[in-house]
């Protein structure tokens, strides 16, 4: 830690009390208020890909592509900066700040009159969304009871595709120059996310700070009051609360923050196999998603000879498969178990994509049947990808949770950005199928490797409290260097 551990230890039942709660209105408020982050990200990505501002701002295709890259770069920087601040300053302060930053930046981008102005504010908007990934995932996992954590986190992450569909529908009407003037439609589109965010930021004001985080930062009394209020509201809904064994109390020596040296120790000495697991899961899903999602329209145009206007229609079933997968499969991550479900979803996504690769090579697919294969593959891949965010959020100690999310997210974004470049080159002009066939084989193998790593190194976290999966670094009497092996014996 950055300071000497001189504070007196405090005994707390806060984690046990949070995990015993039945599902109540409070949890719906958390899901709606915090889960909207992924809807906003989906809206943003779809608006960028629509590129309605190209003609208005006199941009080339390369400059339009740069706008997307700048947004993704902003996400990486925002995740890294705000991830550390989330662990240091608290979940609530940051999930309010990052949403406000996104609202302001995205709205200002709608007033762009030149490409450089657009780039600046798209970068800042990306920072806000990148910070949301770290702050919101941390808060959700710490506020949701252990037995519901898997399905909630996976479903929330999957709602990215609901946002993408909202953005696509908005673009269809707002970018139709017969309905809305060319220089106005794309500007209005940029306000869809901020208008939704204004409603949500009001709701977030009523979501409390994570009591778990407060306990580790010397604010035990405040944490107890928050949990008292939540329990009173649950009882007011006629839902009984089971008694808690006092032996479940955790003894904590509060600290302000974790040093970079200790971060290195946590990731590479205490939890090395979990670090391998987190990096592998995040990178493999990011590579596959970016490779397919950003080039599927090219495949439909160059190999199946569809017009750009026709390819837009195929986005909706693709997005629907991605949305439905996490919603239907999410509960199984809490019942069948994390390790088996992660392995199964990654493996099935890879297998379906591999089958489609061979059929594509033989020339027996049509635009419709190829899209069906994509839908089935990403029905599983979407649940698996969402479980990657769940995994990196729950397998490391509370004091580094947001930073773990931010580091693995940043690595995945950087590596995943190579997917569109590689697959765009493999698609070419659509004259040869073999190059793209081998690209699909690569994507399939990458995804299946991710599943195998999860099967070998995965953590059976279903139904367990976060403190049982990874002991807080501030736990009194915590063995120095406790990590992968010790944690698995809990």
Helices and strands as residue ranges (DSSP letters): E 10-12, H 14-20, H 25-50, H 61-89, H 91-109, H 115-143, H 146-158, H 160-174, H 182-204, H 211-216, H 220-236, G 246-248, E 250-252, H 260-265, I 266-270, H 272-293, H 296-302, H 308-329, H 332-335, H 338-362, H 367-394, G 398-400, H 401-427, H 434-457, H 466-469, H 484-488
